[in-house]
Amino acid sequence: MRTLHRSLLLAAATISLSAGPLTYTTPNLDTTAVGATKSVSFGGATYLNKGLVGVGTFTASSIDGLGDTLGSFSSFKVDATTWRKNADGS
């Protein structure tokens, strides 16, 4: 029993030392063409990713249900062929 206890403590210490936040050093780019779909099967069901299906804007003073400002979002996709720099720099 004592050996098992030591083994469990050692395993817990090893896991604790190696655990930490994930660090990504390269962008996670979605190479799916704009307008194309991508599917994945999981648990006997097939899910279809149709990409961006809605667009909207928020004012800079928008807040969420907790009273925090909407400073960033988890993901978005940009069609680089549709972005242009205007003559005024915008």
Secondary structure, 3 states (H helix, E strand, C coil): CHHHHHHHHHHHHHHHHHCCCCCCCCCCCCCCCCCCCEEEEECCEEEEECCCCCCCCCCCCCECCCCCECCCCCCCCCCHHHCCCCCCCC
